[in-house]
Amino acid sequence: MAMAGGPQLEASAAQGGRPGTRRRGSEPVKWVTRENAKVDRIACPWLIRRFIDPDAVFLYVPKDQVLAAAEREGAHSYDAPGATYTHRDGKCSFDVLIEEYKLDGDPALVRMAEVVHAADVAEDRTTSPEGPGLTAIAQGFAILHGTDDHRKIALETPMYDALYAWCQQETSAA
């Protein structure tokens, strides 16, 4: 399945019936996280919309309100203390989503996760040479757009599409 303006995807990935996916005719699944997004909190919406639920809705709230908002909205929480999908076992939230939704069979996504992880986890910044560049780009979007997180998703999505395309090329050449 191809998403408008996005990379080619396998139909099974976005229709898997796992928690967080939407059945035909149901309401879009909501996802909630901390406001003022940078790397993980923009990369995760890209991943979710491209591979889990193309109609997902994202809510950004103050850090101390994430879990209450998730409960109130019937949303999945991510990248926040106590969230369902968050940093654990040395993984960033993007890594956790790939693992939980069994997307690790896509070598390009695995490579992209290395870049996102390096950009998001300061102590692992040098584990992928592209990580510092993604950090700089995400910080630049944060400087330009502040807490307008939905605008950052809209503007950064093509950049993540391009990164995924590059990862596809890199992993197919191996």
C-alpha positions in Angstrom: 0.0 0.0 0.0 1.3 3.4 -0.8 0.4 6.4 1.3 0.0 9.8 -0.3 3.4 11.4 -0.4 4.9 8.6 1.7 7.0 5.5 1.2 5.8 2.2 -0.1 4.4 0.0 2.8 3.3 -3.5 3.1 -0.4 -3.8 3.6 -0.1 -6.2 6.5 1.9 -3.7 8.7 -0.9 -1.1 8.9 -3.8 -3.6 9.1 -2.5 -5.9 11.8 -5.3 -5.7 14.4 -2.7 -5.0 17.2 -3.6 -2.5 19.9 -3.2 0.9 18.4 -4.6 -0.1 15.0 -8.0 0.9 13.9 -10.7 -1.3 12.5 -12.7 -0.1 9.5 -15.5 2.3 10.6 -14.1 2.9 14.0 -12.8 6.1 15.5 -9.1 6.9 14.9 -6.8 5.8 17.7 -5.5 8.7 19.8 -1.9 8.9 21.0 -0.8 11.3 23.7 2.7 12.5 24.8 4.6 15.5 26.2 4.4 18.8 24.4 7.4 20.6 22.9 8.4 17.6 20.8 11.8 17.1 19.3 13.1 13.7 17.9 11.2 10.8 19.4 7.9 12.6 19.8 7.9 13.5 16.0 9.5 10.3 14.7 6.9 8.2 16.6 3.9 9.9 14.9 5.7 9.3 11.5 6.1 5.6 12.3 2.6 5.3 13.6 0.9 6.9 10.6 3.1 5.1 8.1 3.1 1.6 9.6 0.4 1.3 12.3 -2.6 3.6 11.8 -2.6 6.2 9.0 -5.5 8.0 10.7 -4.0 8.2 14.2 -4.6 11.4 16.1 -1.8 12.9 18.2 -2.3 14.9 21.4 0.5 16.9 23.1 0.0 17.9 26.7 2.2 19.1 29.6 4.5 16.4 30.9 2.5 15.9 34.2 -0.8 15.5 32.3 0.2 12.7 29.8 -1.2 9.7 31.8 -4.4 11.5 32.9 -5.0 12.7 29.3 -4.5 9.2 28.0 -7.0 7.8 30.5 -9.5 10.6 29.8 -9.2 10.3 26.0 -8.8 6.5 25.8 -5.5 7.2 24.1 -2.2 5.3 24.0 0.6 7.1 25.9 4.1 7.3 24.5 7.5 8.9 25.2 6.7 10.1 28.8 7.4 8.7 32.3 5.0 5.9 33.0 3.7 5.8 29.4 2.8 2.5 27.6 5.3 3.0 24.9 8.4 4.8 26.3 12.1 4.4 26.8 13.0 1.0 28.4 15.8 -1.5 28.4 18.1 1.0 26.6 15.6 1.6 23.8 13.9 4.9 22.8 10.2 5.1 22.2 10.7 4.6 18.4 12.6 1.4 19.1 9.9 0.2 21.5 7.1 0.8 18.9 9.0 -1.1 16.2 9.4 -4.0 18.6 5.9 -4.0 20.0 4.3 -3.8 16.5 6.7 -6.4 15.1 8.0 -4.0 12.4 11.6 -5.2 12.9 11.4 -7.4 9.8 11.9 -4.3 7.7 15.7 -3.7 7.4 15.1 0.0 6.5 13.1 0.6 9.6 15.7 -1.1 11.7 18.4 1.1 10.2 16.2 4.2 10.7 15.6 3.2 14.3 19.4 3.3 14.8 19.5 6.9 13.5 16.5 8.0 15.6 17.9 6.3 18.7 21.3 8.0 18.3 19.5 11.4 17.8 17.2 10.9 20.8 19.4 9.3 23.4 22.2 11.7 24.2 24.6 9.0 25.6 24.2 7.0 22.4 24.6 10.0 20.0 27.7 8.6 18.3 26.2 5.1 17.7 25.0 6.2 14.3 26.9 8.8 12.3 23.5 10.4 11.1 22.3 10.8 14.7 23.9 14.2 15.5 22.5 15.6 12.2 19.0 14.4 13.0 19.3 16.0 16.4 20.4 19.3 14.9 17.5 19.3 12.4 14.9 18.4 15.1 16.3 21.1 17.4 16.1 23.6 14.5 12.4 22.8 14.0 11.9 23.2 17.7 13.5 26.6 17.6 11.4 27.7 14.6 8.1 26.3 15.7 8.3 26.1 19.5 5.5 24.1 21.0 3.4 23.9 17.8 3.9 20.2 17.7 1.3 19.5 15.0 3.1 21.9 12.7 6.4 20.1 13.4 4.8 16.8 12.5 3.5 18.3 9.2 6.8 19.8 8.3 9.1 17.0 9.4 7.1 14.1 7.9 8.6 14.6 4.5 12.1 14.6 6.1 11.3 11.3 7.8 10.0 9.9 4.5 13.3 10.9 2.9 15.3 9.3 5.7 13.3 6.1 5.3 13.9 6.2 1.6 17.6 6.6 2.2 17.5 3.7 4.7 15.7 1.6 2.1 18.5 2.3 -0.4 21.3 1.7 2.2 19.9 -1.6 3.3 19.1 -2.9 -0.1 22.7 -2.3 -1.2 24.0 -4.4 1.7 
